[in-house]
Amino acid sequence: MDDDNRTARWERRAGTPLAVASLLFLASYAVGVLGEDLPGPVRDLSRAVLYGSWALFIVDYAVRWRLSGEGPGFVHRHWLDSVVVVLPLLRPVRIVRVYDAMQARRPGEPRMTLQARVMLYAGLSSTLLGLSAALAEYHYEHNAPGASIRTFGDALWWSVATLSTVGYGDVVPVTVIGRLIAVVLMGCGLALLGAVTGSFSSYLMQRFARAGDDLGPPGK
């Protein structure tokens, strides 16, 4: 129980710095991918910020592993955190944190409903994840032989179509890494869509149940 308390305290303290690090990671990655014509010192600075932000993720993972007391089992029990350490651009998909936040809230504090928070997190996650995937796809695809994703605009269009599970097929990845990114994005798109759909359905059911209670039992 003491380990849980220490882990919770660490996560509260590290939450804001890690959120800033995620945005810095994304910004520096964008500079590295799109700023091919920028001066060398600017690119070096963006690379330093990139690796510095990544180092913070690794430190956070190591600290939480140590505080958990779970040993090697921590890796598969917290598989999403493990993947994020390898691929920090996936950090926005940690939508499950909203459930932890709701359970840990203090009584009496005004907060959004669970459904609203899930939809908010899904919207933010979709935006950041789509942008991240577009940058990575453009990075690996635009110079590949036979590529149809030639510009960052093409990559953004592909990302939106893939994340929304529409998949028009007018632009498609041709490299192995590009297709792996597509597979990950498809899975995340389905997960986010399921989270939003489930939350909205739950919201409607609660509204209907409340309306039924207001009307009273049949015959009255």
C-alpha positions in Angstrom: 0.0 0.0 0.0 2.9 2.3 0.8 4.3 1.6 -2.7 1.0 2.6 -4.2 1.0 5.9 -2.3 4.6 6.7 -3.4 3.8 5.8 -7.0 0.7 8.1 -6.9 2.7 10.9 -5.4 5.3 10.5 -8.1 2.8 10.5 -10.8 1.1 13.7 -9.5 4.4 15.5 -9.3 5.7 14.2 -12.7 2.4 14.7 -14.6 2.9 18.3 -15.7 6.7 18.0 -16.5 6.0 14.9 -18.6 3.1 16.6 -20.4 5.4 19.5 -21.3 8.1 17.0 -22.3 5.6 15.3 -24.6 4.9 18.5 -26.4 8.5 19.4 -26.6 9.3 16.0 -28.0 6.6 16.4 -30.7 7.7 20.0 -31.5 11.4 19.0 -31.8 10.5 16.0 -33.9 8.5 18.2 -36.2 11.5 20.6 -36.6 13.7 17.7 -37.4 11.4 16.2 -40.0 10.1 19.4 -41.7 13.0 21.7 -41.1 15.5 20.2 -43.5 16.6 23.6 -44.7 17.0 25.1 -41.3 20.6 26.0 -40.1 22.6 23.3 -38.5 22.6 24.8 -35.0 18.8 24.9 -35.0 18.6 21.3 -36.0 21.2 20.4 -33.4 19.1 22.2 -30.7 15.9 20.4 -31.7 17.8 17.1 -31.6 19.0 17.9 -28.1 15.5 18.7 -26.9 14.2 15.5 -28.6 16.7 13.3 -26.7 16.3 15.2 -23.5 12.5 14.7 -23.5 13.0 11.1 -24.3 15.4 10.8 -21.3 12.6 12.1 -19.0 10.3 9.4 -20.2 12.9 6.8 -19.4 13.5 8.3 -16.0 9.8 8.3 -15.2 9.5 4.7 -16.3 12.4 3.6 -14.2 11.2 5.4 -11.1 7.7 3.9 -11.4 9.1 0.5 -12.0 11.3 0.9 -8.8 8.4 2.2 -6.7 6.0 -0.5 -7.9 8.0 -3.3 -6.4 6.7 -5.6 -9.1 10.1 -6.5 -10.6 10.2 -7.8 -14.2 6.4 -8.2 -14.1 6.0 -4.4 -14.3 6.9 -4.6 -18.0 3.9 -6.7 -19.2 1.5 -5.4 -16.5 2.1 -1.8 -17.8 2.6 -2.7 -21.4 1.4 0.6 -22.8 4.0 2.5 -20.6 6.6 0.1 -21.9 5.7 0.8 -25.5 5.7 4.6 -24.9 9.3 4.4 -23.6 10.3 3.0 -27.0 7.9 5.1 -29.0 7.2 8.4 -27.1 5.0 9.7 -29.9 2.4 7.2 -28.6 2.2 8.9 -25.2 -1.1 10.8 -26.1 -3.0 7.4 -26.4 -2.8 6.9 -22.6 -6.5 7.7 -22.4 -6.9 5.2 -19.5 -5.4 7.8 -17.2 -8.8 9.5 -17.2 -10.3 6.6 -15.3 -7.5 6.8 -12.7 -8.1 10.5 -12.3 -11.8 10.0 -11.8 -11.3 7.4 -9.1 -8.8 9.6 -7.3 -10.9 12.7 -7.3 -11.8 14.4 -4.0 -15.4 14.4 -2.9 -17.2 17.7 -3.5 -14.9 18.9 -6.2 -16.7 19.9 -9.4 -15.4 17.8 -12.3 -16.6 16.8 -15.7 -18.5 13.6 -16.0 -16.6 10.5 -16.9 -18.1 10.5 -20.4 -17.1 14.1 -21.0 -13.6 13.5 -19.8 -13.2 10.4 -22.0 -14.4 12.3 -25.1 -12.1 15.2 -24.3 -9.1 12.9 -23.8 -10.0 11.0 -27.0 -10.2 14.3 -29.0 -6.8 15.5 -27.7 -5.3 12.0 -28.2 -6.6 11.8 -31.7 -5.2 15.2 -32.6 -1.7 14.6 -31.2 -1.5 11.0 -32.4 -2.6 12.0 -35.9 0.0 14.7 -36.1 2.7 12.4 -34.7 1.8 9.7 -37.2 1.7 12.2 -40.1 5.2 13.4 -39.2 6.6 9.9 -38.9 5.0 8.8 -42.1 6.3 11.8 -44.0 9.7 11.2 -42.6 9.9 7.6 -43.9 7.8 7.9 -47.0 8.4 11.1 -48.9 11.8 10.0 -50.5 10.9 6.4 -50.9 10.8 4.9 -54.5 7.2 4.8 -55.7 5.8 6.7 -52.7 2.4 8.4 -53.0 3.0 10.4 -49.8 5.2 13.1 -51.1 4.3 16.1 -49.0 3.4 16.7 -45.4 -0.1 17.6 -46.6 -0.4 14.1 -48.1 0.8 12.6 -44.8 -1.8 14.6 -42.8 -4.6 13.5 -45.2 -3.5 9.9 -44.9 -3.3 10.2 -41.1 -6.9 11.6 -40.8 -8.3 8.9 -43.2 -6.5 6.1 -41.3 -7.2 7.3 -37.8 -10.9 7.7 -38.6 -10.9 4.1 -40.0 -12.2 5.5 -43.4 -9.1 4.6 -45.4 -9.7 6.1 -48.9 -6.6 4.5 -50.3 -5.6 7.4 -52.5 -2.3 7.7 -50.7 -0.7 4.7 -49.0 2.6 3.8 -47.4 5.1 1.7 -49.4 7.9 1.3 -46.9 8.0 -1.4 -44.2 8.2 1.2 -41.4 5.5 3.3 -42.9 3.1 0.3 -43.0 4.0 -0.6 -39.4 3.0 3.0 -38.4 -0.2 2.5 -40.3 -1.0 -0.7 -38.4 -0.4 1.1 -35.1 -2.6 4.0 -36.1 -5.4 1.8 -37.2 -5.4 0.0 -33.9 -5.4 3.3 -32.0 -8.1 4.7 -34.2 -10.4 1.7 -33.4 -9.6 2.0 -29.7 -10.3 5.7 -29.6 -13.5 5.3 -31.6 -14.6 2.6 -29.3 -13.9 4.7 -26.2 -15.9 7.7 -27.6 -18.8 5.5 -28.8 -19.0 3.6 -25.5 -18.9 6.8 -23.5 -21.6 8.5 -25.6 -23.8 5.4 -25.4 -23.4 5.4 -21.6 -24.3 9.1 -21.5 -27.5 8.5 -23.5 -28.5 5.5 -21.3 -28.1 7.6 -18.2 -30.2 10.4 -19.7 -32.9 8.0 -20.7 -32.9 6.4 -17.2 -33.1 9.8 -15.6 -36.0 10.9 -17.8 -37.8 7.7 -16.9 -37.3 8.4 -13.2 -38.7 11.9 -13.7 -41.8 10.6 -15.4 -42.5 8.1 -12.6 -43.8 4.5 -12.8 -46.4 3.7 -15.5 -50.0 4.6 -14.7 -49.2 7.7 -12.6 
